């Protein structure tokens, strides 16, 4: 079974100097490359609390299993003009689960039954084992493709003021690339790392 540059035990940059990106939707973005003089820059572990201590809490889950989420548009994940951000996500608080949307109304991770959520039990195990390729992964482009995260309290006994997750990763400085494409297939004639982000907001 093969593997890809996106599936590594260590979370390393997916691209180096002079490598190309194809950012979709192609009609809104296009082809880019990392300049020869540039390198990927680390984005260090940052925590976000979707609740607000002593102000905004997540209500306890009801007996029927229903819970009211907090939904937040995260500008903390934005990067600068002509930059791509590449993140892994880790839940911090037990009994809180998260869903990621990009754009705000479209689930980023889905199966046929809807959004795939992540929580402490599904992310901390991989962190402890150093298997970072199993963590949820997202990309953003500039500040135009924002991520929305919903948090749900899974504790039936109490509300909580803590709904924290962390993100870390890399950002890649880019320049616009005039890419030559095959006339029949419309595919680029040079290798590209293809990522899909939200439509421009």
N, C-alpha and C positions, 0 to 999 in steps of 0.2 A: 504494500500500500504506500502510495507516495505522500509527500507532505508539501506544504507551501511555505513561503516566507512569512505568511501570516500565522503560522502554527508553530510556535517555538516555545520551549520551556522558559526561556528568558524573554522578557518583553523587549525586543530590540527594534530599531527603526526598520521600516519596510522599504525605505529608499535611501539612496546615497546621491552624491553630486552627479549631475548630468542625467539622472534617471527621469523618465517621463511619467506624468499622471494624466489619466483620462477621467475627468470629473463629470459625472452625470447627475441630472439630465443634461445631455450634451447640447441641447438647444439653448440652454441658459448659461452653460459654463464652457467646457471645451477641453483643449489640450494645454498642458503646462509642463515645465521641467524644473528641476532643482538646479539653480545656477552652479557652474563649475566651482565657484569660490565659496559656496554655501554648504552647510551641513545641517542635519536634523538637530533640533534643540530640545533638551529634556523639559518636560512639564512635570514638576514634582507633586507628590501626594498632597491633595487638597481635599478638605472635608466640606460638605454642604449639609445644612440642616433644613429640611423642608418645613418643619414645624418652627415655631418661635417660642423659646422658653418663657413661660409665665404669661404668654399672650395668645398664641395660636396653637392649639393642641389637635392631635388626631383622636377622634372619639373611639371608644372601645368598640370592638366588633360585637354585633348583636347576636342573640341566640340563634337567629336564622342564618348566620354567616355573612350578613351584609355589613359593610363598613363604608363610611364616607371618606373619600380620599382628599388629600391636599394636592393640588396641581400647581406646579411652578415652572415658569419659563426661565431657563438658566443662562444668564448672560456670562456666568463665570467660565463657560466652555468656549466662548467666542475667542477668535484669534484675529490678528491684524489683516489689513489688506494684502492680498496675494500670499496668504498662508493657509495651510491645511492643518487642522488639529486632529490627532489620532489618540484616542483614549481607551483605557480599560476602566471598568466600574466595579466597585466593591461595596457591598452593604455593610454597615457598621453595627446598627442596633438590631438585636434579636427581636422577633415578632413584628417586624415592619417589612413589608415587601414593596417593591418598586416596579413601575412600568415606564418605559422610555418611548417617547413619541417624537417623530421628525418627518414632516412638520407637525405642528401641535395637535392635529387631529388624527394622525396616522401612526399606528404602532410601529416602532422600529424593528422589534423582534416579534414575529408572528408565526403561528401554525394555523391549521384550518379552523381551530376553535377560538382564535383571537390572539391577544397579546401574550407573549411569554414574559413572565415576571422574573425578577431575581431578588434574593433575600440573603440574610446572613448565612443560613445553612448551605446555600448553593454557591456562595463566593468565598467564604472564609476557608473552607476546606482546600480550595485550590491555592489560596495565598499561603496557607501553612505548608502545603506540599511543594510550593514553587512551580505549580503548573499554571502559569499565568495565561496560557493560550486558551484556557477554558472560561476565562472571565468575559463578561459581555464587552463588546467592542463597538465603538462608534467613531464616525468621522464628522467634522464640521469644516466648512469653508468660510473663511473670513468671519464677519459677524452677521452674515446674511442667511445662514441655515440653522437657526436656533433649535436647541433640544428642549422639549418639555418633559418633565418627570412627574409622575404621580406616585404618592406614597399612601399605603393602606396599613392601618393598625390591625394586626391579627390577634391581639390580646383581647379576650372576651371579658376580662375583669377590670380593666382600667384604661383611661385615656393616657396619652403620652405626649410630652413636649419634645421628645427626641425622635427624629426621623432622618437619620444621617446616612449618607453614603459618601464614598471618596472616589476621586478620579485621578489618574496619572497617565502620562504618555509622552508624546513628542509632538512638536510642530515643525512643519517643513516650509521653508521659504520658497516661493515659486516665481517663475517668470512665464509669460505667455509664450506658447510654442506654436509655430506655424507648421502643423503636422501634415505630411503628405499621406493621403489615404488611397486605398485601392478603389478604382472607379466602379467596379462591379460589386464588391462586397461592402464597401464603405468602411472597411476596417483599416486602422493605422498601419503603416508600413514599418514602423519601429515598435519595439516592445513597450508596453505601457502598464502601469499599475492602475487598474480601474476601480474607482470608488463611486458610490452613489450617495448623494446627500439630498437634503430637502430642496424644494423649489425656493427660489429667492423670496425673501419676505420684504 
